[in-house]
Amino acid sequence: MSASLQRRAFILSAASALACSRSERTAEGGSRGPLESAQARTLQWDLGPQPWGDGRASIVVPTWGGHAARFPVLVALHGRGEALKPPIEGALGWPRDYALLRAFDRLRTPPLTDLDYGGFSDRDRMLEANASLAKDPLAGLIVACPWLPDLTSTSTRESDVAGYARFVLEVLLPRVRRETPAYATPEATGIDGVSLGGAIALRIGLTSPEAFGAVGGIQPALSETQTPEWTALAQAARARRPGLKLRLLTSHDDYFRDAIVSVSRAWTAAGITHDFAEVVGPHDYSFNRGPGSIELLLWHDRALGRL
């Protein structure tokens, strides 16, 4: 798919997702689900005015382990559909609209089933996940979900996201470490996101590798023309932080699939070790609510949670 067609599909999908989310909230009385679950609770923070808009974040904190429990931190950035919403609503993308709390509950009480993947399960991958969880239960993560402004996929140069990166590194993460049972080390800190959020997460993580132990992108909104740039960024990040863990994930019907595959192949050719997966599913809310949230939590739990 050409870059122009990708951008058009990206905009149409975001508009569709926004309409879908609005209709669901109306049908369900203003909420897709509680912000508390058997395994996690959600804090809602006002982080004050920022250069690009209001600073809002939802913080998902595990409820197990007692007062002495400590957890790694994952910054999870939402897609463009949430960037089009008011900040207080958009910050609920992962915990509410993408069903992250449900994924927490199911990963803590396996085995996972086809229902947990919303009908987009790959049998071998699901069996692999269940075997991993049986051997090594989910240790848990604090997931910080800030509102991301509408930085489109064509505006992800370092200068465009520098202000937002400062917000993540200098405002969001320090407060998470002060007010939640979070580990404070870079080795216990990850950043990831889906679609628009995946591209921004990769940009922040690869340009600030000293701040993170793991960097990923789920269906990140990349362009094939950007492959050399993403490869140079990853090479520079690894030179500065050799132990940095990297992951790219796409799906069969992801309209950014070809670009993501291109970047993964270029990284492999350049000797940049990373995890890559192509799973079942579309580029849509239904994917986020199934494979998206499961893959997000499980990979970072393994990457960050074995301190």
N, C-alpha and C positions, 0 to 999 in steps of 0.2 A: 504494500500500500504506500502511495506517495505521502510525503510529509503534509501536503495540503489536505489530502483526503483524511489522513490521521487526525489532523486538527479539527476538521469538520465533524468527523465521527465523535471525537472527544467532546466537542461542544454540545452536539445533539444528545449524547449519552448523559452529560451532566444535567441538561435541562430535563430529560426524561426522569433521571434519578430524583431531581428536586421535586418534580410533580408527583412522583410515586411516594416520596417521603411525606409530602404534604397531605396527600389523600389518605395515607395510612394513619397519620396522627389524627386527622379529622374522624376517621372511622373508629379509632380506638380511644376516643376521648382525650386526645392531646398527648399521648405517649405510646411508644411501641412496647414499653415494658418497664418494670421497676428498675431503679438504679441501685438496688441492693439485690444480692443473690445469696445462695447458700455458701458460696466460697469467696465472695468479694463485695466490697462496697465502693460507692463512687462519691468522691468529694468534688464540689464545683467551686472553682476559684475565680475571683475577679483580680486580675493582675495589673489593672490600671491602664490608662491610655498609652499606646505605643505609636511610633512614627507612622505605622501602616494601618492603625485602627485599634479597637479595643482588645486588650489582652485578656482572653478567657481560656480556661483549661478545665477539663474533667480528669480527675486522678483516680484510677482504679487501684484499690489496695486490697490484697488478700486478707482474709479474716482468720486464717488458720495459723497455728504455731505459737500462740500466746504472746505475752508482752516482750519476750526476749527475741522473737523472730526478726530477722533482717532479710531484705530482699534486694536483688538487682533492680535497676530502673531501665525501662524501655520508653523512649519517646516515640509515639505512634502518630503519624500525620495522616489526616483524612484525604479524601478525594475532592474533586472540584465541585461536586454537588453540594457539599457542606461549605465550601468557600463562598458559595452564592447565598448562603443563609446568614442571618444575624449571628454574631459571634457566640452568644449564649446558646443558640441552637446548634451551630456548626460544631462546637466543641463536644457535643454529645454524639458525634458521628460514630466513633468506634464503640463506646460502651452501650449505646442504645440502638442506633440505626444499623450497625454492623453486627449486633448481637454478641459483643465480646464477653459480656457477663455469662451468657449461656455457654460460650466456648470454655470459659474458666471452669464452670461447673462440670461440664462433660469431660474435660481433660483431667479433672481431679477424681472423677468417678467413672473410669473406663470400664468396659471397652466402648470405643466409638462405633457408631453404626452409620448406615447410609443416610438415615434421617438427620444425623448431625452435620452431614456434608450437604444437606439440602438437595440431594439427588445428584450431586456432582462428584461422587466418590470414585476414585480409582481403587479397585479392589486390592491390588498389591501394595499401594501406598498406605491405604487404611490398615492393612494387616501389619505393615512395617511400623506404623505409628502405635498400634496397640501392643505390639511386641516390645517396643521401646518403653512405653508407659508401664507395662507389666514388670519389666526389669528395673526401671528407674522412674518412679512416680514424679509427676510435675512438682518441682520445688517451689515455683511461684515467682511472679514478677510484679513490681509496681509499674503500672502503665500510665504514663503521663500523656494526655491527649489534648494538646493545645489547638485552638482555632487557627487555621491557616488561611491567610487572605488569598485572593484570586490572582496568584502568580501563575500565568498560563505556561503551558509546556514550552512555549517559544521564548520564555523570559527567565530561564533558569541559569543564566550566567552568574558568576560569583558576585558581581556588583549588585545584581537585582535581589539576591537573597541574603546579602551580608547583614542587613538590619534585622531580618527575621532570625538569622543564625545567632546574632548577639542576644536577642530575646530568649532563645532557647538556652544558650550557654550561661548567660549572666543573670537572667530573671527566673525562668522556669525551673531549671535544674537546681540552683541553690535553694529555692523554697521547698522543692520536693525533698531535698536532703535534710532541711531543717525540721520539716513538719510531718514527715512520714518515716516509717522504719526502713529507710533506704541505705544501702551501701553507698559510699561517697566516692569510690575509686573509678577511674575511667574504665578499668577492666570489667567493672560491673555495670556499665552503662552502654545501652544500645540505642540506635535510631533506625526507624523503618517507616514505611508508609505505603499507601496504595494509590496508584494512578498518579495524579498530580502530586500527592503527598509522597509517593515513592520516588519521583524525580527530585523533589526538594530534599528528601531525607538523604538520598545518595549524594547530592551536592553538598549538603552541610557536613555529612559524615566524612566524605573524601577530602574536603578542604580543611577539616578540623580533626584529623585522625587522633591527635593526642587526647581528645576528650572522650573517645569511645573505644569499647572493646569489640563491638560488632556493628556492622552497617548493612542494611538490606533494602530491597525495593520489591514490592509485590505489584505486578503488572505496571511498572513505572512508565510514565508517559514520556518515552524516549523517541528520538528520531534516528533513523539509520545514518543520516548525515552527521550525527553527533558521535558516532562510534570512536573515531580517533581521539576526540576530546575526552570522552569517558575513560578511555584506556590510559591516556596520559594522566588524568586525575588519579586513577587507581594505582598506577605505577608510583606516582609521587607520594600518595598516602602510605603505600607499603614501605617505601624507602624511609619515611618518617616513623612509621609504626609497623615493624615487620610482623607482629603477631595479630594484626587487625583481621578479624573474621568478616568475610564478605558473602552476600547471598543475593541472587537474582531469581525471581519466580515469575513465570508467565503461565498462560493457559491456552488450550487448543483454540478457543474462540476469542482470544484477547487481540484487539486490533493493534496493539503495540507488540505483538509476539515477534514479528520479523526483526524489529529493531532490537528487542531484548536478546534474542538469539544471536544477532550480529555482535552485540557488545560482549556477550558471554564467550563467543568463539574468539573474538579479538583478545579478550583477557587470557584465555587459555593459550593462545598463540604467543602471547607476551610473557607467559610464565606466571601470571597472576592467579594463584590458587583461589578458588571460590566455590561455593555450593550453587548449583543451578538445578531448577526443577521446572518442568512443563507439566501441568496438571490438567484435570478436566474442568471445564466451565467457561462461562462468558466473562466479559468485562462489564459487570453490573452489580447492583446491590445484592442480588441473590448469591453471587459468588462471595462477596464480602461476608455475608451472614453464615456461610458454610465453610468452604475451604480457606477463605481469606483469614478469618479470625483464628481458626485452628492452626494454620501454618504460621501465622505471626507469633502466637504464644509458644508453640512447641519448639520452633527453631531457636528463638531467643532464650527460652528456658535452658536449652542444651548449650547454647553458645555462651551465656552469661552466668548461668546458675550453678556452675561447678567450681566454686572458688576454693 
